[in-house]
């Protein structure tokens, strides 16, 4: 049996923290599908397609695929035959939102399990929103994202 994990998120843009988590998924999943999704609470900087392209440039690993979708996460997971949803937990502040989402997804799809992974210690401070903010004001994000992402941020912000 092939164990498929879906790692969903906005990835606006993908950071080295996300890439670390994707590698960790391969410890327990045969295939990982990184699912670029719509978060209705956010106004993204990049389109779904741009975010997908940046993920494909950042994460080049066997058994990892990147897909974009704009429906319900549980429907997408069912469509690709996933048994597990993976989310990252960086700090206590992430917990309430993640707990709510996991329970809502369980209500909608009782056999789909949510698994939380902790990123590498030196990446726990990293978030897409902070990367956007640093890039917006011309700061150096080269240690935090893939060079393609750095270029895309420069193009968006013009600096
Ligand atoms: O990186 P994010 O923004 O925290 O990811 C949140 C995301 C995209 C995983 C969540 O908003 C989501 O699952 N969106 C798809 C629509 C959906 O299924 N919403 C109900 C979630 S309980």
Backbone and ligand atoms as CSV (ligand in chain L), in Angstrom:
chain,resi,resn,atom,element,x,y,z
A,1,UNK,N,N,0.836,-1.205,0.000
A,1,UNK,CA,C,0.000,0.000,0.000
A,1,UNK,C,C,0.873,1.259,0.000
A,2,UNK,N,N,0.572,2.176,-0.881
A,2,UNK,CA,C,1.342,3.432,-0.941
A,2,UNK,C,C,0.729,4.446,0.015
A,3,UNK,N,N,1.537,4.927,0.942
A,3,UNK,CA,C,1.021,5.915,1.897
A,3,UNK,C,C,1.262,7.321,1.337
A,4,UNK,N,N,0.149,8.008,1.058
A,4,UNK,CA,C,0.249,9.347,0.460
A,4,UNK,C,C,-0.086,10.403,1.508
A,5,UNK,N,N,0.796,11.376,1.647
A,5,UNK,CA,C,0.551,12.497,2.563
A,5,UNK,C,C,0.338,13.763,1.747
A,6,UNK,N,N,-0.642,14.548,2.179
A,6,UNK,CA,C,-0.848,15.862,1.563
A,6,UNK,C,C,-0.365,16.924,2.543
A,7,UNK,N,N,0.490,17.798,2.059
A,7,UNK,CA,C,0.976,18.921,2.875
A,7,UNK,C,C,0.383,20.194,2.265
A,8,UNK,N,N,-0.708,20.713,2.852
A,8,UNK,CA,C,-1.381,21.864,2.254
A,8,UNK,C,C,-0.913,23.181,2.874
A,9,UNK,N,N,-1.073,24.245,2.115
A,9,UNK,CA,C,-0.764,25.562,2.664
A,9,UNK,C,C,-0.911,26.623,1.610
A,10,UNK,N,N,-0.703,27.877,2.029
A,10,UNK,CA,C,-0.745,28.995,1.082
A,10,UNK,C,C,0.586,29.126,0.349
A,11,UNK,N,N,1.686,28.878,1.037
A,11,UNK,CA,C,3.037,28.946,0.452
A,11,UNK,C,C,3.219,30.258,-0.324
A,12,UNK,N,N,3.022,31.371,0.365
A,12,UNK,CA,C,3.005,32.687,-0.300
A,12,UNK,C,C,4.127,33.584,0.206
A,13,UNK,N,N,5.397,33.281,-0.068
A,13,UNK,CA,C,5.912,32.194,-0.897
A,13,UNK,C,C,6.454,31.056,-0.036
A,14,UNK,N,N,6.859,29.960,-0.710
A,14,UNK,CA,C,7.506,28.845,-0.016
A,14,UNK,C,C,8.828,29.334,0.588
A,15,UNK,N,N,9.107,28.847,1.803
A,15,UNK,CA,C,10.362,29.206,2.499
A,15,UNK,C,C,11.176,27.937,2.748
A,16,UNK,N,N,12.373,28.139,3.296
A,16,UNK,CA,C,13.195,26.975,3.642
A,16,UNK,C,C,12.562,26.174,4.781
A,17,UNK,N,N,11.694,26.808,5.557
A,17,UNK,CA,C,10.964,26.098,6.611
A,17,UNK,C,C,10.003,25.080,6.008
A,18,UNK,N,N,9.278,25.490,4.958
A,18,UNK,CA,C,8.379,24.554,4.269
A,18,UNK,C,C,9.183,23.396,3.665
A,19,UNK,N,N,10.313,23.739,3.033
A,19,UNK,CA,C,11.126,22.699,2.376
A,19,UNK,C,C,11.616,21.681,3.401
A,20,UNK,N,N,11.984,22.157,4.576
A,20,UNK,CA,C,12.428,21.263,5.656
A,20,UNK,C,C,11.294,20.297,6.042
A,21,UNK,N,N,10.090,20.827,6.149
A,21,UNK,CA,C,8.950,19.986,6.537
A,21,UNK,C,C,8.632,18.934,5.469
A,22,UNK,N,N,8.745,19.330,4.218
A,22,UNK,CA,C,8.458,18.400,3.115
A,22,UNK,C,C,9.432,17.221,3.182
A,23,UNK,N,N,10.718,17.518,3.430
A,23,UNK,CA,C,11.712,16.430,3.552
A,23,UNK,C,C,11.357,15.517,4.719
A,24,UNK,N,N,10.892,16.100,5.821
A,24,UNK,CA,C,10.527,15.289,6.991
A,24,UNK,C,C,9.341,14.356,6.701
A,25,UNK,N,N,8.433,14.795,5.850
A,25,UNK,CA,C,7.264,13.962,5.504
A,25,UNK,C,C,7.703,12.626,4.891
A,26,UNK,N,N,8.826,12.665,4.167
A,26,UNK,CA,C,9.261,11.451,3.466
A,26,UNK,C,C,9.723,10.360,4.427
A,27,UNK,N,N,9.851,10.691,5.717
A,27,UNK,CA,C,10.222,9.680,6.718
A,27,UNK,C,C,9.059,8.711,6.961
A,28,UNK,N,N,7.831,9.163,6.689
A,28,UNK,CA,C,6.690,8.275,6.970
A,28,UNK,C,C,5.712,8.143,5.797
A,29,UNK,N,N,5.934,8.904,4.739
A,29,UNK,CA,C,5.034,8.806,3.584
A,29,UNK,C,C,5.817,8.321,2.363
A,30,UNK,N,N,5.164,7.508,1.535
A,30,UNK,CA,C,5.810,7.054,0.293
A,30,UNK,C,C,5.773,8.155,-0.755
A,31,UNK,N,N,4.677,8.916,-0.726
A,31,UNK,CA,C,4.538,10.043,-1.669
A,31,UNK,C,C,4.017,11.250,-0.912
A,32,UNK,N,N,4.541,12.411,-1.241
A,32,UNK,CA,C,4.062,13.644,-0.618
A,32,UNK,C,C,3.512,14.545,-1.722
A,33,UNK,N,N,2.290,14.999,-1.526
A,33,UNK,CA,C,1.709,15.959,-2.466
A,33,UNK,C,C,1.614,17.299,-1.743
A,34,UNK,N,N,2.384,18.239,-2.224
A,34,UNK,CA,C,2.347,19.579,-1.644
A,34,UNK,C,C,1.204,20.305,-2.346
A,35,UNK,N,N,0.200,20.694,-1.572
A,35,UNK,CA,C,-1.030,21.223,-2.150
A,35,UNK,C,C,-1.125,22.723,-1.898
A,36,UNK,N,N,-1.012,23.483,-2.959
A,36,UNK,CA,C,-1.100,24.943,-2.853
A,36,UNK,C,C,-2.581,25.304,-2.897
A,37,UNK,N,N,-3.070,25.894,-1.807
A,37,UNK,CA,C,-4.513,26.063,-1.642
A,37,UNK,C,C,-4.887,27.526,-1.437
A,38,UNK,N,N,-6.195,27.762,-1.493
A,38,UNK,CA,C,-6.729,29.100,-1.223
A,38,UNK,C,C,-7.090,29.175,0.255
A,39,UNK,N,N,-6.531,30.184,0.931
A,39,UNK,CA,C,-6.952,30.488,2.301
A,39,UNK,C,C,-7.815,31.733,2.189
A,40,UNK,N,N,-9.118,31.575,2.422
A,40,UNK,CA,C,-10.047,32.693,2.169
A,40,UNK,C,C,-9.770,33.882,3.095
A,41,UNK,N,N,-9.020,33.660,4.171
A,41,UNK,CA,C,-8.719,34.746,5.104
A,41,UNK,C,C,-7.522,35.580,4.658
A,42,UNK,N,N,-6.856,35.175,3.580
A,42,UNK,CA,C,-5.634,35.872,3.161
A,42,UNK,C,C,-5.763,36.446,1.755
A,43,UNK,N,N,-5.091,37.564,1.541
A,43,UNK,CA,C,-4.964,38.177,0.208
A,43,UNK,C,C,-3.556,37.866,-0.268
A,44,UNK,N,N,-3.362,36.836,-1.087
A,44,UNK,CA,C,-1.990,36.438,-1.415
A,44,UNK,C,C,-1.254,37.440,-2.304
A,45,UNK,N,N,0.062,37.451,-2.148
A,45,UNK,CA,C,0.912,38.284,-3.019
A,45,UNK,C,C,1.053,37.620,-4.382
A,46,UNK,N,N,1.217,36.285,-4.374
A,46,UNK,CA,C,1.437,35.536,-5.616
A,46,UNK,C,C,0.188,34.740,-5.986
A,47,UNK,N,N,-0.009,34.511,-7.281
A,47,UNK,CA,C,-1.129,33.672,-7.730
A,47,UNK,C,C,-0.843,32.217,-7.342
A,48,UNK,N,N,-1.876,31.390,-7.391
A,48,UNK,CA,C,-1.704,29.953,-7.110
A,48,UNK,C,C,-0.614,29.369,-8.000
A,49,UNK,N,N,-0.655,29.724,-9.299
A,49,UNK,CA,C,0.291,29.170,-10.267
A,49,UNK,C,C,1.713,29.631,-9.960
A,50,UNK,N,N,1.867,30.901,-9.580
A,50,UNK,CA,C,3.204,31.409,-9.228
A,50,UNK,C,C,3.734,30.667,-7.991
A,51,UNK,N,N,2.850,30.450,-7.029
A,51,UNK,CA,C,3.266,29.761,-5.795
A,51,UNK,C,C,3.655,28.316,-6.097
A,52,UNK,N,N,2.890,27.684,-7.002
A,52,UNK,CA,C,3.203,26.308,-7.403
A,52,UNK,C,C,4.562,26.246,-8.091
A,53,UNK,N,N,4.826,27.203,-8.977
A,53,UNK,CA,C,6.100,27.214,-9.716
A,53,UNK,C,C,7.275,27.406,-8.755
A,54,UNK,N,N,7.109,28.273,-7.763
A,54,UNK,CA,C,8.202,28.502,-6.796
A,54,UNK,C,C,8.451,27.251,-5.956
A,55,UNK,N,N,7.366,26.530,-5.633
A,55,UNK,CA,C,7.531,25.266,-4.883
A,55,UNK,C,C,8.288,24.245,-5.721
A,56,UNK,N,N,7.934,24.168,-7.012
A,56,UNK,CA,C,8.593,23.174,-7.881
A,56,UNK,C,C,10.080,23.482,-8.028
A,57,UNK,N,N,10.439,24.763,-8.000
A,57,UNK,CA,C,11.862,25.135,-8.093
A,57,UNK,C,C,12.584,24.838,-6.770
A,58,UNK,N,N,11.881,25.015,-5.666
A,58,UNK,CA,C,12.510,24.876,-4.333
A,58,UNK,C,C,12.688,23.421,-3.940
A,59,UNK,N,N,11.669,22.611,-4.228
A,59,UNK,CA,C,11.672,21.222,-3.749
A,59,UNK,C,C,11.739,20.271,-4.941
A,60,UNK,N,N,12.936,19.785,-5.205
A,60,UNK,CA,C,13.111,18.823,-6.301
A,60,UNK,C,C,13.522,17.511,-5.645
A,61,UNK,N,N,12.541,16.689,-5.340
A,61,UNK,CA,C,12.794,15.439,-4.628
A,61,UNK,C,C,11.955,14.335,-5.261
A,62,UNK,N,N,12.527,13.115,-5.329
A,62,UNK,CA,C,11.692,12.021,-5.824
A,62,UNK,C,C,10.519,11.814,-4.859
A,63,UNK,N,N,9.397,11.428,-5.390
A,63,UNK,CA,C,8.193,11.143,-4.586
A,63,UNK,C,C,7.525,12.379,-3.979
A,64,UNK,N,N,7.903,13.550,-4.467
A,64,UNK,CA,C,7.219,14.773,-4.028
A,64,UNK,C,C,6.637,15.456,-5.268
A,65,UNK,N,N,5.338,15.754,-5.211
A,65,UNK,CA,C,4.678,16.444,-6.325
A,65,UNK,C,C,4.012,17.701,-5.786
A,66,UNK,N,N,3.874,18.688,-6.644
A,66,UNK,CA,C,3.213,19.945,-6.261
A,66,UNK,C,C,1.930,20.068,-7.078
A,67,UNK,N,N,0.828,20.339,-6.386
A,67,UNK,CA,C,-0.460,20.526,-7.092
A,67,UNK,C,C,-1.136,21.785,-6.547
A,68,UNK,N,N,-1.881,22.466,-7.387
A,68,UNK,CA,C,-2.660,23.626,-6.950
A,68,UNK,C,C,-4.138,23.246,-7.003
A,69,UNK,N,N,-4.918,23.735,-6.042
A,69,UNK,CA,C,-6.362,23.471,-6.099
A,69,UNK,C,C,-7.099,24.620,-5.415
A,70,UNK,N,N,-8.405,24.759,-5.730
A,70,UNK,CA,C,-9.123,25.859,-5.082
A,70,UNK,C,C,-10.454,25.426,-4.471
A,71,UNK,N,N,-10.518,24.164,-4.043
A,71,UNK,CA,C,-11.731,23.695,-3.372
A,71,UNK,C,C,-11.461,23.394,-1.910
A,72,UNK,N,N,-12.241,22.444,-1.391
A,72,UNK,CA,C,-12.053,22.008,-0.001
A,72,UNK,C,C,-10.862,21.053,0.071
A,73,UNK,N,N,-10.077,21.218,1.122
A,73,UNK,CA,C,-8.893,20.383,1.291
A,73,UNK,C,C,-9.245,18.889,1.407
A,74,UNK,N,N,-10.312,18.587,2.143
A,74,UNK,CA,C,-10.656,17.164,2.325
A,74,UNK,C,C,-11.057,16.517,0.987
A,75,UNK,N,N,-11.690,17.301,0.108
A,75,UNK,CA,C,-12.064,16.752,-1.207
A,75,UNK,C,C,-10.816,16.475,-2.041
A,76,UNK,N,N,-9.865,17.419,-1.966
A,76,UNK,CA,C,-8.610,17.232,-2.701
A,76,UNK,C,C,-7.885,15.985,-2.173
A,77,UNK,N,N,-7.824,15.857,-0.843
A,77,UNK,CA,C,-7.112,14.717,-0.232
A,77,UNK,C,C,-7.746,13.399,-0.682
A,78,UNK,N,N,-9.077,13.376,-0.721
A,78,UNK,CA,C,-9.786,12.164,-1.147
A,78,UNK,C,C,-9.478,11.849,-2.613
A,79,UNK,N,N,-9.493,12.889,-3.414
A,79,UNK,CA,C,-9.251,12.741,-4.859
A,79,UNK,C,C,-7.874,12.130,-5.141
A,80,UNK,N,N,-6.868,12.492,-4.330
A,80,UNK,CA,C,-5.512,11.970,-4.586
A,80,UNK,C,C,-5.207,10.723,-3.756
A,81,UNK,N,N,-6.171,10.256,-2.960
A,81,UNK,CA,C,-5.998,9.027,-2.183
A,81,UNK,C,C,-5.102,9.174,-0.967
A,82,UNK,N,N,-5.096,10.370,-0.368
A,82,UNK,CA,C,-4.229,10.598,0.796
A,82,UNK,C,C,-4.850,10.062,2.081
A,83,UNK,N,N,-3.990,9.525,2.956
A,83,UNK,CA,C,-4.442,9.041,4.265
A,83,UNK,C,C,-4.125,10.059,5.357
A,84,UNK,N,N,-3.215,10.954,5.047
A,84,UNK,CA,C,-2.681,11.854,6.076
A,84,UNK,C,C,-2.575,13.283,5.545
A,85,UNK,N,N,-2.948,14.239,6.406
A,85,UNK,CA,C,-2.688,15.659,6.144
A,85,UNK,C,C,-1.557,16.077,7.060
A,86,UNK,N,N,-0.608,16.814,6.550
A,86,UNK,CA,C,0.523,17.246,7.374
A,86,UNK,C,C,0.495,18.762,7.530
A,87,UNK,N,N,0.678,19.220,8.748
A,87,UNK,CA,C,0.810,20.657,8.994
A,87,UNK,C,C,2.011,20.877,9.905
A,88,UNK,N,N,2.611,22.036,9.778
A,88,UNK,CA,C,3.749,22.371,10.630
A,88,UNK,C,C,3.279,23.126,11.860
A,89,UNK,N,N,3.936,22.863,12.986
A,89,UNK,CA,C,3.667,23.616,14.219
A,89,UNK,C,C,4.974,24.250,14.650
A,90,UNK,N,N,5.020,25.586,14.614
A,90,UNK,CA,C,6.268,26.253,14.966
A,90,UNK,C,C,6.275,26.711,16.406
A,91,UNK,N,N,5.120,27.137,16.899
A,91,UNK,CA,C,5.052,27.713,18.246
A,91,UNK,C,C,3.638,27.516,18.783
A,92,UNK,N,N,3.483,27.796,20.072
A,92,UNK,CA,C,2.164,27.657,20.705
A,92,UNK,C,C,1.136,28.521,19.970
A,93,UNK,N,N,1.588,29.653,19.448
A,93,UNK,CA,C,0.664,30.572,18.772
A,93,UNK,C,C,0.007,29.941,17.548
A,94,UNK,N,N,0.636,28.947,16.950
A,94,UNK,CA,C,0.031,28.254,15.804
A,94,UNK,C,C,-1.091,27.323,16.246
A,95,UNK,N,N,-1.080,26.923,17.513
A,95,UNK,CA,C,-1.846,25.751,17.922
A,95,UNK,C,C,-3.365,25.888,17.760
A,96,UNK,N,N,-3.930,27.010,18.203
A,96,UNK,CA,C,-5.389,27.110,18.229
A,96,UNK,C,C,-5.989,26.979,16.819
A,97,UNK,N,N,-5.399,27.709,15.889
A,97,UNK,CA,C,-5.853,27.677,14.496
A,97,UNK,C,C,-5.692,26.272,13.920
A,98,UNK,N,N,-4.559,25.646,14.189
A,98,UNK,CA,C,-4.297,24.313,13.644
A,98,UNK,C,C,-5.256,23.278,14.240
A,99,UNK,N,N,-5.522,23.414,15.532
A,99,UNK,CA,C,-6.406,22.484,16.229
A,99,UNK,C,C,-7.822,22.581,15.648
A,100,UNK,N,N,-8.280,23.809,15.441
A,100,UNK,CA,C,-9.618,24.038,14.860
A,100,UNK,C,C,-9.703,23.435,13.466
A,101,UNK,N,N,-8.676,23.695,12.667
A,101,UNK,CA,C,-8.694,23.194,11.288
A,101,UNK,C,C,-8.680,21.666,11.268
A,102,UNK,N,N,-7.854,21.070,12.137
A,102,UNK,CA,C,-7.760,19.602,12.177
A,102,UNK,C,C,-9.115,18.997,12.560
A,103,UNK,N,N,-9.786,19.608,13.526
A,103,UNK,CA,C,-11.077,19.051,13.956
A,103,UNK,C,C,-12.163,19.264,12.901
A,104,UNK,N,N,-12.116,20.405,12.215
A,104,UNK,CA,C,-13.085,20.622,11.129
A,104,UNK,C,C,-12.845,19.611,10.005
A,105,UNK,N,N,-11.580,19.408,9.659
A,105,UNK,CA,C,-11.282,18.441,8.597
A,105,UNK,C,C,-11.676,17.030,9.020
A,106,UNK,N,N,-11.534,16.707,10.299
A,106,UNK,CA,C,-11.945,15.371,10.774
A,106,UNK,C,C,-13.466,15.219,10.712
A,107,UNK,N,N,-14.188,16.315,10.997
A,107,UNK,CA,C,-15.652,16.270,10.905
A,107,UNK,C,C,-16.077,15.980,9.467
A,108,UNK,N,N,-15.353,16.621,8.526
A,108,UNK,CA,C,-15.701,16.466,7.109
A,108,UNK,C,C,-15.223,15.133,6.531
A,109,UNK,N,N,-14.106,14.625,7.070
A,109,UNK,CA,C,-13.506,13.389,6.530
A,109,UNK,C,C,-12.917,12.582,7.696
A,110,UNK,N,N,-13.748,11.788,8.370
A,110,UNK,CA,C,-13.337,11.136,9.623
A,110,UNK,C,C,-12.130,10.202,9.518
A,111,UNK,N,N,-11.853,9.644,8.337
A,111,UNK,CA,C,-10.733,8.698,8.268
A,111,UNK,C,C,-9.406,9.369,7.882
A,112,UNK,N,N,-9.460,10.645,7.602
A,112,UNK,CA,C,-8.244,11.381,7.219
A,112,UNK,C,C,-7.595,11.932,8.491
A,113,UNK,N,N,-6.360,11.536,8.748
A,113,UNK,CA,C,-5.685,11.994,9.969
A,113,UNK,C,C,-4.829,13.218,9.698
A,114,UNK,N,N,-4.793,14.147,10.653
A,114,UNK,CA,C,-3.863,15.286,10.565
A,114,UNK,C,C,-2.665,14.995,11.459
A,115,UNK,N,N,-1.482,15.175,10.898
A,115,UNK,CA,C,-0.238,14.949,11.634
A,115,UNK,C,C,0.512,16.276,11.684
A,116,UNK,N,N,1.025,16.626,12.869
A,116,UNK,CA,C,1.771,17.879,13.012
A,116,UNK,C,C,3.260,17.586,13.087
A,117,UNK,N,N,4.023,18.341,12.319
A,117,UNK,CA,C,5.480,18.184,12.343
A,117,UNK,C,C,6.120,19.483,12.828
A,118,UNK,N,N,7.230,19.312,13.533
A,118,UNK,CA,C,7.984,20.462,14.045
A,118,UNK,C,C,9.182,20.699,13.119
A,119,UNK,N,N,9.371,21.917,12.656
A,119,UNK,CA,C,10.499,22.170,11.745
A,119,UNK,C,C,11.834,22.178,12.480
A,120,UNK,N,N,12.913,22.217,11.718
A,120,UNK,CA,C,14.253,22.334,12.308
A,120,UNK,C,C,14.281,23.570,13.213
A,121,UNK,N,N,14.979,23.438,14.330
A,121,UNK,CA,C,14.984,24.500,15.355
A,121,UNK,C,C,15.363,25.864,14.767
A,122,UNK,N,N,16.389,25.880,13.899
A,122,UNK,CA,C,16.865,27.167,13.377
A,122,UNK,C,C,15.929,27.767,12.321
A,123,UNK,N,N,14.812,27.079,12.035
A,123,UNK,CA,C,13.849,27.617,11.058
A,123,UNK,C,C,12.510,27.952,11.703
A,124,UNK,N,N,12.416,27.773,13.019
A,124,UNK,CA,C,11.099,27.923,13.666
A,124,UNK,C,C,10.579,29.362,13.611
A,125,UNK,N,N,11.460,30.319,13.475
A,125,UNK,CA,C,11.044,31.735,13.461
A,125,UNK,C,C,10.527,32.164,12.082
A,126,UNK,N,N,10.733,31.297,11.108
A,126,UNK,CA,C,10.508,31.678,9.713
A,126,UNK,C,C,9.031,31.576,9.319
A,127,UNK,N,N,8.535,32.599,8.625
A,127,UNK,CA,C,7.167,32.527,8.086
A,127,UNK,C,C,7.140,33.265,6.752
A,128,UNK,N,N,6.183,32.896,5.918
A,128,UNK,CA,C,6.053,33.564,4.616
A,128,UNK,C,C,5.767,35.049,4.807
A,129,UNK,N,N,4.959,35.375,5.815
A,129,UNK,CA,C,4.593,36.786,5.994
A,129,UNK,C,C,5.818,37.620,6.378
A,130,UNK,N,N,6.699,37.067,7.225
A,130,UNK,CA,C,7.914,37.817,7.580
A,130,UNK,C,C,8.844,37.953,6.374
A,131,UNK,N,N,8.935,36.889,5.582
A,131,UNK,CA,C,9.769,36.944,4.378
A,131,UNK,C,C,9.249,38.048,3.446
A,132,UNK,N,N,7.929,38.097,3.264
A,132,UNK,CA,C,7.344,39.148,2.398
A,132,UNK,C,C,7.674,40.539,2.941
A,133,UNK,N,N,7.550,40.676,4.257
A,133,UNK,CA,C,7.784,41.998,4.852
A,133,UNK,C,C,9.238,42.441,4.683
A,134,UNK,N,N,10.168,41.508,4.937
A,134,UNK,CA,C,11.593,41.843,4.795
A,134,UNK,C,C,11.888,42.213,3.338
A,135,UNK,N,N,11.356,41.398,2.407
A,135,UNK,CA,C,11.608,41.645,0.975
A,135,UNK,C,C,10.981,42.969,0.532
A,136,UNK,N,N,9.825,43.255,1.054
A,136,UNK,CA,C,9.101,44.480,0.667
A,136,UNK,C,C,9.930,45.740,0.941
A,137,UNK,N,N,10.693,45.675,2.046
A,137,UNK,CA,C,11.501,46.842,2.409
A,137,UNK,C,C,12.959,46.687,1.978
A,138,UNK,N,N,13.176,45.760,1.047
A,138,UNK,CA,C,14.508,45.645,0.446
A,138,UNK,C,C,15.514,44.854,1.248
A,139,UNK,N,N,15.051,44.110,2.263
A,139,UNK,CA,C,15.970,43.304,3.074
A,139,UNK,C,C,16.434,42.055,2.341
A,140,UNK,N,N,17.489,41.457,2.863
A,140,UNK,CA,C,18.100,40.288,2.223
A,140,UNK,C,C,17.407,39.006,2.719
A,141,UNK,N,N,16.751,38.301,1.811
A,141,UNK,CA,C,16.057,37.060,2.195
A,141,UNK,C,C,16.758,35.823,1.609
A,142,UNK,N,N,17.992,36.010,1.150
A,142,UNK,CA,C,18.667,34.907,0.440
A,142,UNK,C,C,18.874,33.666,1.308
A,143,UNK,N,N,18.968,33.844,2.630
A,143,UNK,CA,C,19.173,32.682,3.500
A,143,UNK,C,C,17.851,31.976,3.827
A,144,UNK,N,N,16.753,32.573,3.429
A,144,UNK,CA,C,15.439,32.090,3.874
A,144,UNK,C,C,14.620,31.406,2.790
A,145,UNK,N,N,14.957,31.710,1.522
A,145,UNK,CA,C,14.173,31.186,0.390
A,145,UNK,C,C,15.101,30.769,-0.754
A,146,UNK,N,N,14.567,29.996,-1.682
A,146,UNK,CA,C,15.293,29.593,-2.900
A,146,UNK,C,C,15.570,30.845,-3.753
A,147,UNK,N,N,16.686,30.856,-4.507
A,147,UNK,CA,C,16.990,32.028,-5.350
A,147,UNK,C,C,15.850,32.430,-6.294
A,148,UNK,N,N,15.101,31.461,-6.818
A,148,UNK,CA,C,13.968,31.806,-7.698
A,148,UNK,C,C,12.907,32.607,-6.941
A,149,UNK,N,N,12.714,32.250,-5.674
A,149,UNK,CA,C,11.717,32.961,-4.851
A,149,UNK,C,C,12.217,34.379,-4.570
A,150,UNK,N,N,13.515,34.479,-4.299
A,150,UNK,CA,C,14.113,35.801,-4.055
A,150,UNK,C,C,13.905,36.699,-5.283
A,151,UNK,N,N,14.121,36.128,-6.461
A,151,UNK,CA,C,13.949,36.891,-7.703
A,151,UNK,C,C,12.480,37.306,-7.885
A,152,UNK,N,N,11.576,36.377,-7.578
A,152,UNK,CA,C,10.144,36.671,-7.739
A,152,UNK,C,C,9.712,37.785,-6.782
A,153,UNK,N,N,10.262,37.770,-5.571
A,153,UNK,CA,C,9.927,38.827,-4.600
A,153,UNK,C,C,10.461,40.170,-5.082
A,154,UNK,N,N,11.684,40.146,-5.612
A,154,UNK,CA,C,12.286,41.396,-6.139
A,154,UNK,C,C,11.423,41.951,-7.264
A,155,UNK,N,N,10.942,41.045,-8.135
A,155,UNK,CA,C,10.122,41.487,-9.269
A,155,UNK,C,C,8.802,42.085,-8.777
A,156,UNK,N,N,8.196,41.471,-7.753
A,156,UNK,CA,C,6.912,41.983,-7.237
A,156,UNK,C,C,7.077,43.342,-6.584
A,157,UNK,N,N,8.134,43.455,-5.779
A,157,UNK,CA,C,8.278,44.681,-4.978
A,157,UNK,C,C,9.143,45.732,-5.657
A,158,UNK,N,N,9.813,45.317,-6.757
A,158,UNK,CA,C,10.646,46.287,-7.482
A,158,UNK,C,C,11.850,46.755,-6.685
A,159,UNK,N,N,12.347,45.935,-5.749
A,159,UNK,CA,C,13.556,46.295,-4.999
A,159,UNK,C,C,14.263,45.068,-4.445
L,1,LIG,O1,O,-0.663,28.227,4.939
L,1,LIG,P1,P,-2.064,28.472,5.456
L,1,LIG,O2,O,-2.637,29.741,4.874
L,1,LIG,O3,O,-2.133,28.465,6.967
L,1,LIG,O4,O,-2.943,27.236,4.946
L,1,LIG,C1,C,-4.324,27.161,5.231
L,1,LIG,C2,C,-5.015,26.235,4.222
L,1,LIG,C3,C,-4.771,26.735,2.807
L,1,LIG,C4,C,-4.471,24.822,4.368
L,1,LIG,C5,C,-6.549,26.253,4.536
L,1,LIG,O5,O,-7.030,27.563,4.417
L,1,LIG,C6,C,-7.319,25.308,3.620
L,1,LIG,O6,O,-7.379,24.130,3.876
L,1,LIG,N1,N,-7.897,25.855,2.532
L,1,LIG,C7,C,-8.671,25.071,1.574
L,1,LIG,C8,C,-10.184,25.263,1.821
L,1,LIG,C9,C,-10.647,24.435,3.002
L,1,LIG,O7,O,-10.657,23.218,2.958
L,1,LIG,N2,N,-11.036,25.136,4.085
L,1,LIG,C10,C,-11.493,24.498,5.311
L,1,LIG,C11,C,-10.339,24.262,6.268
L,1,LIG,S1,S,-10.857,23.542,7.775
